[in-house]
Amino acid sequence: MYWFCLYFICLNIILNTTNDQILDKERYEKELKALESHSTMLKKPKKCLSAYMIFVKETRPLIVDAHPEMGAL
């Protein structure tokens, strides 16, 4: 009788854990979808590039091509 009750108690714990895990996974997937929709808004630039950043963006590839031995460019 003891083993029989212990078996059902353990089985109940396992089934409840599985249901909780399923519900948690569904909640996680809903939250992830909500974050993905917001991530498109987060990828937009916050402000315009400064003149210096435009200059660096244009000249850096030229310097890297001219001096490939420099590693930290």
Phi, psi and omega in degrees: 000320180298314181294324180296314179293318179298321179299313182290327176295313179296319179296319178296319178297316180296316181293320179294321178297318180296316179296318178297321180294321179295315179297321179294321179294319178297318178297317180299316181294323177297315180295323179294320177296321179296321179291324180296323179291327178281336183293332177294327177287329183284339182282346180290145178294145182282325180209173181292155174287143177283169179299322180296316182293325176296317178300313181295320180299325180278322188267337183301313178301325179293318180291320179295320178293322182286329183230075182290343181286342178280121187275329189267026178263000000 
